[in-house]
Amino acid sequence: MSKYLALFIALHLSITTSWAGSLLPKVKRDIPQRGVSPFRAGQVQLTTARLETELKALLGELGIKASPRANHQISLELQTEIEGLPQGNEEAYKLSITSDLISLSAYTETGLYRGLQTLRQLYERGEWRARVILDWPAFPWRGFMMDVGRTYIPLEQLKQEIDLLARFKVNVFHWHLTENEAWRLESKLYPKLNDRSSMTRMAGRYYTQEEARELVRYCRERHVLLIPEIDMPGHSAAFERALGYGMQTEQGKKTLKALIKEACEVFDVPYLHIGTDEVQFTDKTFVPEMVAYVRSLGKKVISWAPGWPYQEGEVDMLQLWSSRGKAVKGIPALDCRYYYLNHYDLFSDIGRLYNSRIYGEDKGTEHLYGALLAIWTDRATLDTRQIIRENQLYPAMLALAERSWVGGGRGDFTSREVMTSDPKSPAYDDFKDFETRMLSYRKVFPLESFPYVRQTDARWIISAPFPNGRELRRVFPPEQAIGAIAPPKSLPSYTYEGKTYPSQMVAGSGFYLRHVWGDLCAGLLEQAETDHTCYAMAWINSPKEQQVGFLFETQNYSRSEKDLPPPLGAWDHRESRIWVNGKAIIPPVWTNTHTIPTLTSALGNENACSRPPIPITLKKGWNQLFIKLPIGAFTTREVRLVKWMFTAALVNLDGTEAADVRYLDL
């Protein structure tokens, strides 16, 4: 097939495809131009110099040649008034496609750049038809944070993350550069900070000043705001090791001001983040003095909340973290409270993230800028790519990218109404639509960094909890069904010690019976108690006898905890078990065997996304998966935050997509 013919086919897919059917994020308005043929050309004439480099690069990727002699045109224009767009919104754009012209207009070059990303998606997704798109974000800031203070991440990897996510209108990168473990930004004034002897993890690895400037330029080219963070006065053990004194001493403040000035000269950006979290303030003048100094250098100041008790006007922005993070009147806020990916599981939390409202609001204001996802790397890692995979950066960021661009949502992250486990709920329907669109972009990302597969088609029956009297191996009536291949015709109910225990049908491949954040967040059980046992059952119809992969875990290990690996031969420390067609599935041989809790032992194969799927054979017709899920205490010596949960997904053998099976749905 010739290149031109392939291009022609891509441009002329059936008009039955829904308007903007797979765009991510969704656009505000998409107006079909009835009776108008779409733009048809292998060559185009550029009629503007606006974003010429970016436009030519995009056309090259799409296989369209720029030619001054072409009859068809692409026009990018800045305008002061654009009908249908909110006045002055710097990311708003209008995209028009007719038979001989692609016209993109905006108030700023940032708006033009966002429109180019929509243009890219329309072309690549085969949704190339005559239309007018009017679009703008609900929240002005939509981004992610990487903790490189604890774990150095190569510059090229950071660039890849920024580049890929900018295609989905992600526009903020928060760079957490200093920590107890290491000071990762080069200082020519105090080179001891970057010495191997001053670092306790990945010693000697840091970013040169030129690399920092390079990343600023890289972000600016993609219209992404880079926010550097120098955490102070806490999280500063590396500073103290290198220099021999603390930040809150007079000498420490003098040194820190010199470092701030040096950093501000390196980073040509409007903001500097100064941390101020998780520390005892021994010098009550420290924070006001540092804020005033940063402002004197022409920078705006961002600080964590909770942290220093700022009052109105005393800082330029608060980044809210944990459930205790509260906005302060007169200070713009950035929501990061429930967005710590280092605690997220593979499947369950992404639906909750997608459906929740940002700080309880439908759209941003001058006092609410948006939201950031954060990846904290407290625990050592074997491979920096593992950080992306285990924290689900790409699927989670796509969920937040759409929610923060479109706005709205159904409730708070902690509430039951945002859960997607009820297949009859609006939250489930909304998430299923998003999931379909998200997975259509999976090949944009490195496959090893995107372990998520479709889960909304999966169905599980979950029993009510039985009291186990602290006997985790105690057997209850549901176990009589182990190996029962014929599916039930209705939801089962059980009688035990004179009480009735019903069950519920849920959708998905990962569930919290009790969320990792406990009573703060809703789980499947409205009231989860210690010393109980639940059961999960699924009946799967396979079109043929086949070998598939099985992703399974009963404790998703946080990347910020010292938790011990499961004992050899066990799935966890609480006697959970899994059977397929009545045959027990044996856990893998765990790569970690240490018995003293520590953050220096990197996670190995404890989490399902960091090991190959377990091969299992399905019979043609119905098959049964049966899981026993006991719980003792919610915190133990081995695992501080016990997740009463499970992940169970049937996938192809390489784990890249859901297996070709059908689940029983009652």
Secondary structure by P-SEA (a helix, b strand, c coil): ccaaaaaaaaacccccccccccccccccbbbbbcccccccccbbbbccccaaaaaaaaaaaacbbbbcccccccccccccccccccccccccbbbbbccccbbbbcccaaaaaaaaaaaaaaaaacccccbbbbbbbcccccccccccccccccaaaaaaaaaaaaaacccbbbbbccccccccccccccccccccccccccccccccaaaaaaaaaaaaaacbbbbbbbccccccaaaaaacccccccaaaaaaaaaaaaaaaaaccccccccccccccccccaaaaaaaaaaaaacbbbbbcccccccccccccccccccccccccccbbbbbcccccccccccccaaaaaaaccccccccccccccbbbbbbbcccccccaaaaaaaaccaaaaaaaaaaaaacccccccccccccccccccaaaaaaaaaaaaaaaaccccccccccccccccbbbbbccccccccccccccccccccccccccccbbbbbcccbbbbbbbbbccbbbccccccccccccccccccbbbbbbbbbbbbccbbbbbbbbbcccccccccccccccccccccccccccccbbbbbccccccccccccccccccccccccccbbbbbcccbbbbbbbbbbcccccccccccccbbbbbbbccccccccccccccc
